[in-house]
Amino acid sequence: MDLQLTGKKALITGASMGIGKAIAIALTREGCDVALCARNKDRLDVVADEIRKASGREVFTIAADLTRAADAEAFVQASHAALGRIDILVNNAGSAPGGVIEHLSEADWDQALQLKFMGYIRCLRHALPIMVAQGGGRVVNLIGNDGVKESYWEIAPGAANAAGQNMNKALAGQYGRHNVSFVAVNPGPVRTERWEGLVKAMARDMNLSYDDADKLAPRSIPLGRIAEVEEVANLCAYLASPLAHFVNGSMIEIDGGQQKSLMDQLRDR
Ligand SMILES: NC(=O)c1ccc[n+]([C@@H]2O[C@H](COP(=O)([O-])OP(=O)(O)OC[C@H]3O[C@@H](n4cnc5c(N)ncnc54)[C@H](OP(=O)(O)O)[C@@H]3O)[C@@H](O)[C@H]2O)c1
């Protein structure tokens, strides 16, 4: 299937590893030129070189900490200047501390919302006027299934994700008349560089050994395994494409049908 992405200009946040890197690889493979950001520019530039060599596409990089409003503005404006348009914005840079309410400090809650929610808002605030002026655009928001499948040991990511899902739908209602459409992608557990850290936190908060926690998440997924980054990236490439432009305000789950509430029951067995 031709995704009709050749020559499209895409911005991807948090693209130096994990899902963001996989999306950058998938979009350039489909013919997009991309602008990527992350805080660590050295690591980002190594990835950018890899992608340039593999795809032959234009890859612009800039260091940005999206918890800072000025960095988000600089990322969007410099990327627009470098690429000439913004057809696609992939909001991906995000994480929020896991943990039960008793362990979460004010700073933890602030961190959860500052990057995972406000980081997305900041990029949107600068990208949307550009998309409107050029006659349209596409926004893909990487959210997470915690927003709809709540769990008490991931209450902060759940809150940030629920806020993101609400924003995704609300903006779809507002910007359709400008031909800008939105989609939210809700992964469950995905094998990224930080999977080990997530399992450690889950073990601590659910009072389990590391090995037991590592086995618990796959047991809550009917397919019996967690996702690979390429599976999420391939879905995002299709959703970013003009073929999926009419998928607007929707949330697409990619979590193997995870039944998260099962994790609480399974922990005692
Ligand atoms: N992995 C999962 O199981 C999973 C499940 C559901 C949802 N998600 C969502 O999917 C997205 C990607 O997750 P991931 O697991 O691929 O993440 P990851 O492996 O931790 O990668 C995060 C990326 O974001 C960058 N980043 C981190 N903090 C940043 C900041 N303040 N400003 C700008 N960039 C920043 C990182 O680079 P630097 O450190 O150099 O900044 C890196 O490139 C996130 O929104 C996450 O919530 C992931």
The ligand as a Tripos MOL2 file, in Angstrom:
@<TRIPOS>MOLECULE
LIG
   48    52     1     0     0
SMALL
NO_CHARGES

@<TRIPOS>ATOM
      1 N1          7.0320    2.1890   26.4680 N.am      1 LIG1
      2 C1          5.7970    1.9000   26.8600 C.2       1 LIG1
      3 O1          5.5280    0.8170   27.3860 O.2       1 LIG1
      4 C2          4.6970    2.9120   26.6410 C.ar      1 LIG1
      5 C3          3.3780    2.5450   26.9460 C.ar      1 LIG1
      6 C4          2.3460    3.4590   26.7570 C.ar      1 LIG1
      7 C5          2.6370    4.7350   26.2890 C.ar      1 LIG1
      8 N2          3.9290    5.0790   26.0010 N.ar      1 LIG1
      9 C6          4.1660    6.4460   25.5410 C.3       1 LIG1
     10 O2          4.8800    6.4280   24.3150 O.3       1 LIG1
     11 C7          5.7800    7.5440   24.2700 C.3       1 LIG1
     12 C8          7.1990    7.0640   24.0300 C.3       1 LIG1
     13 O3          7.5850    6.2080   25.0970 O.3       1 LIG1
     14 P1          8.9770    5.4170   25.0810 P.3       1 LIG1
     15 O4          8.8380    4.2890   26.0330 O.co2     1 LIG1
     16 O5          9.4120    5.1640   23.6830 O.co2     1 LIG1
     17 O6          9.9580    6.5020   25.7550 O.3       1 LIG1
     18 P2         11.5290    6.4300   25.9790 P.3       1 LIG1
     19 O7         12.1180    5.1500   25.4350 O.co2     1 LIG1
     20 O8         11.7630    6.7670   27.4080 O.co2     1 LIG1
     21 O9         12.0690    7.6360   25.0680 O.3       1 LIG1
     22 C9         11.7060    8.9310   25.3920 C.3       1 LIG1
     23 C10        12.2350    9.9180   24.3480 C.3       1 LIG1
     24 O10        11.8080   11.2200   24.7370 O.3       1 LIG1
     25 C11        12.9500   12.0530   25.0020 C.3       1 LIG1
     26 N3         12.6290   12.9010   26.1500 N.ar      1 LIG1
     27 C12        12.5100   12.5410   27.4450 C.ar      1 LIG1
     28 N4         12.2460   13.6250   28.2000 N.ar      1 LIG1
     29 C13        12.1870   14.6900   27.3490 C.ar      1 LIG1
     30 C14        11.9690   16.0840   27.5300 C.ar      1 LIG1
     31 N5         11.7720   16.6230   28.7360 N.pl3     1 LIG1
     32 N6         11.9670   16.8760   26.4370 N.ar      1 LIG1
     33 C15        12.1820   16.3540   25.1960 C.ar      1 LIG1
     34 N7         12.4100   15.0510   24.9710 N.ar      1 LIG1
     35 C16        12.4190   14.2290   26.0440 C.ar      1 LIG1
     36 C17        14.0970   11.0690   25.2550 C.3       1 LIG1
     37 O11        15.3820   11.6250   24.9700 O.3       1 LIG1
     38 P3         16.2040   12.5020   26.0570 P.3       1 LIG1
     39 O12        16.2430   11.6820   27.3120 O.co2     1 LIG1
     40 O13        17.5440   12.7330   25.4420 O.co2     1 LIG1
     41 O14        15.4350   13.7780   26.2210 O.co2     1 LIG1
     42 C18        13.7470    9.9550   24.2670 C.3       1 LIG1
     43 O15        14.1370   10.3120   22.9630 O.3       1 LIG1
     44 C19         5.6110    8.2920   25.6090 C.3       1 LIG1
     45 O16         4.7240    9.3500   25.4410 O.3       1 LIG1
     46 C20         5.0450    7.2170   26.5230 C.3       1 LIG1
     47 O17         4.2890    7.7670   27.5870 O.3       1 LIG1
     48 C21         4.9550    4.1930   26.1730 C.ar      1 LIG1
@<TRIPOS>BOND
     1     1     2 1
     2     2     3 2
     3     2     4 1
     4     4     5 ar
     5     4    48 ar
     6     5     6 ar
     7     6     7 ar
     8     7     8 ar
     9     8     9 1
    10     8    48 ar
    11     9    10 1
    12     9    46 1
    13    10    11 1
    14    11    12 1
    15    11    44 1
    16    12    13 1
    17    13    14 1
    18    14    15 2
    19    14    16 1
    20    14    17 1
    21    17    18 1
    22    18    19 2
    23    18    20 1
    24    18    21 1
    25    21    22 1
    26    22    23 1
    27    23    24 1
    28    23    42 1
    29    24    25 1
    30    25    26 1
    31    25    36 1
    32    26    27 ar
    33    26    35 ar
    34    27    28 ar
    35    28    29 ar
    36    29    30 ar
    37    29    35 ar
    38    30    31 1
    39    30    32 ar
    40    32    33 ar
    41    33    34 ar
    42    34    35 ar
    43    36    37 1
    44    36    42 1
    45    37    38 1
    46    38    39 2
    47    38    40 1
    48    38    41 1
    49    42    43 1
    50    44    45 1
    51    44    46 1
    52    46    47 1
@<TRIPOS>SUBSTRUCTURE
     1 LIG1         1 GROUP 0 **** ****
